[in-house]
Amino acid sequence: IKDLVRKNNYSAIINTHYPIHALDLSDKTITLSKEGEFYFGKSEDIIDVQNMRKVFGVNVWIDEVVIEDKQYHNLIPLSVADN
C-alpha cells in the first residue's frame, strides 16, 4: 500500500482495528473512542500509550526497532486499563 501510494501519488484511506497497522502504513491517523472523542494527527503522535488507554481501555507497551534500515513497530497489550 505504501509503495503504491508513494509511486503513484495516490491517497489511501484504511480502516483497521490494529493500531500497529496505522503506525506502519499511515502518515496520519484518526482514532475514535466509544464516547465519541477523537484524536487526529501524525500516526506516531496519535498511536501512543496514553491514547491507546483512552480509546481502547487497554494499557499497552509500544516500541520500535530498526533492522537493515527498515523500521518495525511493536504494540503489546498489557492489561485492561483501570478507569
DRENDOSE-207944 format. One line per field, with one value per atom (N, C-alpha, C, O): atom name; x, y, z. Coordinates in Angstrom, 3 decimals, always signed. Layout:
N
atome <- c(CA;...)
c1 <- c(X;...)
c2 <- c(Y;...)
c3 <- c(Z;...)
//
This chain:
83
atome <- c(N;CA;C;O;N;CA;C;O;N;CA;C;O;N;CA;C;O;N;CA;C;O;N;CA;C;O;N;CA;C;O;N;CA;C;O;N;CA;C;O;N;CA;C;O;N;CA;C;O;N;CA;C;O;N;CA;C;O;N;CA;C;O;N;CA;C;O;N;CA;C;O;N;CA;C;O;N;CA;C;O;N;CA;C;O;N;CA;C;O;N;CA;C;O;N;CA;C;O;N;CA;C;O;N;CA;C;O;N;CA;C;O;N;CA;C;O;N;CA;C;O;N;CA;C;O;N;CA;C;O;N;CA;C;O;N;CA;C;O;N;CA;C;O;N;CA;C;O;N;CA;C;O;N;CA;C;O;N;CA;C;O;N;CA;C;O;N;CA;C;O;N;CA;C;O;N;CA;C;O;N;CA;C;O;N;CA;C;O;N;CA;C;O;N;CA;C;O;N;CA;C;O;N;CA;C;O;N;CA;C;O;N;CA;C;O;N;CA;C;O;N;CA;C;O;N;CA;C;O;N;CA;C;O;N;CA;C;O;N;CA;C;O;N;CA;C;O;N;CA;C;O;N;CA;C;O;N;CA;C;O;N;CA;C;O;N;CA;C;O;N;CA;C;O;N;CA;C;O;N;CA;C;O;N;CA;C;O;N;CA;C;O;N;CA;C;O;N;CA;C;O;N;CA;C;O;N;CA;C;O;N;CA;C;O;N;CA;C;O;N;CA;C;O;N;CA;C;O;N;CA;C;O;N;CA;C;O;N;CA;C;O;N;CA;C;O;N;CA;C;O;N;CA;C;O;N;CA;C;O;N;CA;C;O;N;CA;C;O;N;CA;C;O)
c1 <- c(+0.836;+0.000;+0.878;+0.642;+1.895;+2.780;+3.469;+3.546;+3.962;+4.642;+3.692;+4.053;+2.491;+1.503;+1.162;+1.091;+0.956;+0.610;+1.749;+1.527;+2.954;+4.090;+4.471;+4.751;+4.487;+4.896;+3.907;+4.301;+2.622;+1.590;+0.945;-0.003;+1.466;+0.919;-0.577;-1.369;-0.947;-2.327;-2.536;-1.585;-3.782;-4.170;-4.904;-5.580;-4.771;-5.475;-6.076;-5.439;-7.287;-7.946;-8.106;-8.692;-7.579;-7.585;-8.312;-8.041;-9.226;-9.926;-9.369;-9.381;-8.879;-8.321;-8.576;-8.716;-8.635;-8.715;-7.363;-7.277;-6.315;-4.964;-4.103;-3.645;-3.876;-3.106;-1.731;-1.222;-1.137;+0.182;+0.128;+1.098;-1.001;-1.149;-1.095;-0.478;-1.730;-1.698;-0.270;+0.153;+0.463;+1.856;+2.703;+3.537;+2.489;+3.320;+2.919;+3.763;+1.663;+1.184;+0.822;+0.845;+0.493;-0.134;+0.759;+1.524;+0.642;+1.286;+0.442;+0.970;-0.892;-1.822;-2.847;-3.191;-3.335;-4.267;-5.352;-5.117;-6.550;-7.629;-8.116;-8.341;-8.277;-8.864;-10.167;-10.294;-11.128;-12.430;-12.756;-12.685;-13.109;-13.484;-14.980;-15.723;-15.420;-16.853;-17.655;-18.869;-16.980;-17.646;-17.751;-18.334;-17.197;-17.263;-16.065;-16.032;-15.075;-13.867;-12.997;-12.988;-12.273;-11.373;-10.032;-9.931;-9.009;-7.657;-7.151;-7.242;-6.614;-6.154;-4.801;-4.557;-3.924;-2.620;-1.642;-2.044;-0.355;+0.678;+0.518;+0.282;+0.646;+0.433;+1.278;+0.785;+2.551;+3.426;+3.038;+3.413;+2.292;+1.800;+0.483;+0.212;-0.322;-1.647;-1.587;-2.251;-0.798;-0.681;+0.372;+1.541;-0.067;+0.833;+0.128;-1.059;+0.877;+0.375;-0.877;-1.853;-0.852;-1.978;-3.240;-4.318;-3.117;-4.300;-4.847;-6.061;-3.996;-4.482;-5.271;-6.246;-4.837;-5.575;-6.934;-7.957;-6.940;-8.186;-9.162;-10.346;-8.682;-9.557;-9.988;-11.163;-9.039;-9.332;-9.480;-9.921;-9.121;-9.214;-8.212;-8.481;-7.043;-6.020;-4.670;-4.301;-3.953;-2.570;-1.698;-1.800;-0.837;-0.009;+1.453;+1.777;+2.306;+3.722;+3.980;+3.627;+4.587;+4.879;+6.382;+7.020;+6.931;+8.363;+8.614;+7.728;+9.798;+10.187;+11.611;+12.409;+11.904;+13.238;+13.562;+12.681;+14.819;+15.262;+16.197;+17.199;+15.842;+16.646;+16.924;+15.997;+18.181;+18.598;+17.888;+17.341;+17.907;+17.323;+15.805;+15.244;+15.139;+13.676;+13.146;+13.611;+12.158;+11.590;+10.390;+9.515;+10.365;+9.255;+8.719;+9.481;+7.405;+6.773;+6.213;+5.814;+6.196;+5.571;+4.567;+4.853;+3.402;+2.419;+1.882;+1.239;+2.153;+1.767;+0.748;+1.047;-0.463;-1.433;-0.942;-0.520;-0.997;-0.515;-1.649;-1.618;-2.645;-3.768;-4.919;-4.746;-6.078;-7.222;-6.971;-6.572;-7.202;-6.932;-7.980;-9.156;-7.543;-8.470;-8.966;-8.168;-10.253;-10.801;-11.353;-11.848)
c2 <- c(-1.190;+0.000;+1.249;+2.186;+1.251;+2.419;+2.662;+3.802;+1.618;+1.758;+2.275;+3.164;+1.732;+2.152;+3.631;+4.379;+4.039;+5.436;+6.369;+7.383;+6.030;+6.920;+6.955;+8.026;+5.809;+5.754;+6.459;+7.035;+6.415;+6.956;+8.234;+8.743;+8.757;+9.969;+9.813;+10.725;+8.641;+8.348;+8.689;+8.894;+8.745;+8.786;+7.490;+6.943;+7.006;+5.793;+6.003;+6.572;+5.546;+5.568;+4.116;+3.301;+3.809;+2.446;+2.424;+3.251;+1.493;+1.293;+0.029;-1.038;+0.149;-1.012;-0.915;+0.177;-2.060;-2.105;-2.491;-2.830;-2.440;-2.767;-1.507;-1.142;-0.841;+0.403;+0.255;+1.215;-0.894;-1.109;-0.942;-0.492;-1.303;-1.086;+0.403;+0.809;+1.206;+2.659;+3.187;+4.020;+2.706;+3.135;+2.725;+3.498;+1.529;+1.008;+1.531;+1.609;+1.887;+2.229;+3.696;+4.185;+4.395;+5.711;+6.856;+6.738;+7.958;+9.195;+9.882;+10.467;+9.801;+10.417;+9.390;+8.469;+9.572;+8.620;+9.369;+10.434;+8.797;+9.261;+8.065;+6.987;+8.264;+7.232;+7.778;+8.976;+6.891;+7.279;+6.437;+5.209;+7.074;+6.340;+6.069;+6.697;+5.137;+4.826;+5.997;+6.065;+6.921;+8.118;+9.229;+10.278;+9.011;+9.996;+10.928;+11.823;+10.732;+11.540;+11.044;+9.854;+11.959;+11.536;+12.237;+13.318;+11.586;+12.120;+11.993;+10.926;+13.094;+13.105;+13.790;+14.803;+13.216;+13.828;+12.832;+11.810;+13.123;+12.208;+10.883;+10.856;+9.799;+8.473;+8.242;+7.716;+8.629;+8.392;+9.237;+8.907;+10.323;+11.135;+10.597;+10.727;+10.002;+9.514;+8.118;+7.845;+7.241;+5.881;+5.900;+5.592;+6.267;+6.285;+5.630;+5.311;+5.440;+4.717;+5.394;+4.717;+6.713;+7.433;+7.318;+7.044;+7.522;+7.453;+6.035;+5.861;+5.025;+3.644;+3.303;+2.553;+3.860;+3.658;+4.364;+3.788;+5.611;+6.379;+5.746;+5.605;+5.366;+4.904;+3.448;+3.120;+2.580;+1.143;+0.627;-0.505;+1.436;+0.984;-0.111;-0.982;-0.061;-1.090;-0.415;+0.541;-0.928;-0.498;-1.256;-2.478;-0.533;-1.157;-0.766;+0.202;-1.520;-1.210;-1.028;-1.898;+0.079;+0.374;+0.563;+1.248;-0.060;+0.030;-0.022;-0.388;+0.338;+0.207;-0.321;-0.132;-0.974;-1.498;-1.250;-1.321;-0.961;-0.766;-1.920;-2.162;-2.618;-3.737;-3.482;-3.337;-3.428;-3.177;-1.963;-2.019;-0.875;+0.413;+0.398;+1.334;-0.622;-0.662;-0.625;-1.355;+0.247;+0.447;-0.481;-0.580;-1.155;-2.039;-1.581;-1.150;-1.678;-1.290;-2.514;-3.498;-2.423;-3.434;-2.733;-1.660;-3.322;-2.834;-4.060;-4.924;-4.122;-5.281;-4.864;-4.012;-5.451;-5.165;-5.787;-6.943;-5.019;-5.497;-5.861;-6.901;-4.988;-5.233;-4.298;-3.310;-4.629;-3.743;-2.555;-2.726;-1.364;-0.150;+0.047;-0.263;+0.564;+0.967;+2.343;+3.257;+2.508;+3.834;+4.537;+5.658)
c3 <- c(+0.000;+0.000;+0.000;-0.763;+0.866;+0.927;-0.407;-0.865;-1.025;-2.314;-3.386;-4.158;-3.440;-4.432;-4.257;-5.233;-3.027;-2.738;-3.131;-3.793;-2.727;-2.998;-4.466;-5.004;-5.123;-6.530;-7.451;-8.465;-7.098;-7.979;-7.465;-8.063;-6.342;-5.752;-5.445;-5.685;-4.912;-4.518;-3.050;-2.296;-2.676;-1.264;-0.974;-1.846;+0.234;+0.636;+2.017;+2.903;+2.189;+3.489;+3.923;+3.210;+5.099;+5.602;+6.936;+7.806;+7.100;+8.363;+8.997;+8.383;+10.228;+10.911;+12.407;+12.958;+13.045;+14.499;+15.099;+16.279;+14.289;+14.720;+14.645;+13.563;+15.772;+15.760;+15.117;+14.538;+15.202;+14.613;+13.094;+12.484;+12.482;+11.041;+10.725;+9.740;+11.544;+11.336;+11.448;+10.647;+12.437;+12.580;+11.379;+10.908;+10.896;+9.808;+8.430;+7.537;+8.240;+6.900;+6.703;+5.574;+7.758;+7.603;+8.053;+9.011;+7.343;+7.773;+8.842;+9.788;+8.673;+9.620;+10.058;+9.317;+11.296;+11.899;+12.639;+13.209;+12.622;+13.487;+14.288;+13.738;+15.586;+16.436;+16.994;+17.247;+17.183;+17.694;+18.921;+18.864;+20.015;+21.221;+21.208;+20.454;+22.041;+22.098;+22.662;+22.474;+23.354;+23.881;+22.839;+23.113;+21.657;+20.601;+20.527;+19.683;+21.402;+21.334;+20.189;+19.873;+19.574;+18.504;+18.655;+19.234;+18.117;+18.111;+16.683;+16.077;+16.146;+14.768;+14.685;+15.340;+13.863;+13.651;+13.073;+12.517;+13.201;+12.736;+13.466;+14.674;+12.738;+13.328;+14.562;+15.560;+14.513;+15.665;+16.877;+18.002;+16.662;+17.773;+18.331;+19.524;+17.481;+17.880;+18.489;+19.489;+17.891;+18.413;+19.516;+19.285;+20.717;+21.868;+23.054;+22.993;+24.118;+25.283;+25.856;+26.179;+25.982;+26.586;+25.732;+26.259;+24.423;+23.566;+23.458;+23.362;+23.470;+23.405;+24.671;+24.627;+25.782;+27.035;+26.961;+27.332;+26.480;+26.378;+25.393;+25.701;+24.220;+23.145;+23.327;+23.160;+23.668;+23.740;+25.168;+25.367;+26.164;+27.544;+27.873;+28.700;+27.215;+27.392;+27.638;+26.955;+28.615;+28.827;+27.837;+27.724;+27.117;+26.089;+26.263;+26.951;+25.640;+25.512;+24.026;+23.230;+23.638;+22.234;+22.093;+22.893;+21.056;+20.829;+19.329;+18.557;+18.929;+17.526;+17.460;+18.378;+16.377;+16.138;+14.672;+13.815;+14.386;+13.008;+12.654;+13.325;+11.588;+11.093;+9.627;+8.829;+9.274;+7.891;+7.304;+6.203;+8.051;+7.637;+7.479;+6.910;+7.958;+7.912;+9.342;+10.216;+9.556;+10.882;+11.084;+10.223;+12.230;+12.601;+13.953;+14.818;+14.129;+15.379;+16.096;+15.472;+17.421;+18.269;+19.161;+19.691;+19.332;+20.272;+21.011;+20.416;+22.298;+23.077;+24.125;+24.962;+24.102;+25.165;+26.462;+26.483;+27.543;+28.832;+29.788;+30.445;+29.852;+30.777;+30.425;+29.711;+30.936;+30.805;+31.720;+32.871;+31.216;+31.982;+33.064;+32.871;+34.202;+35.266;+34.927;+34.719;+34.866;+34.521;+35.710;+35.590)
//
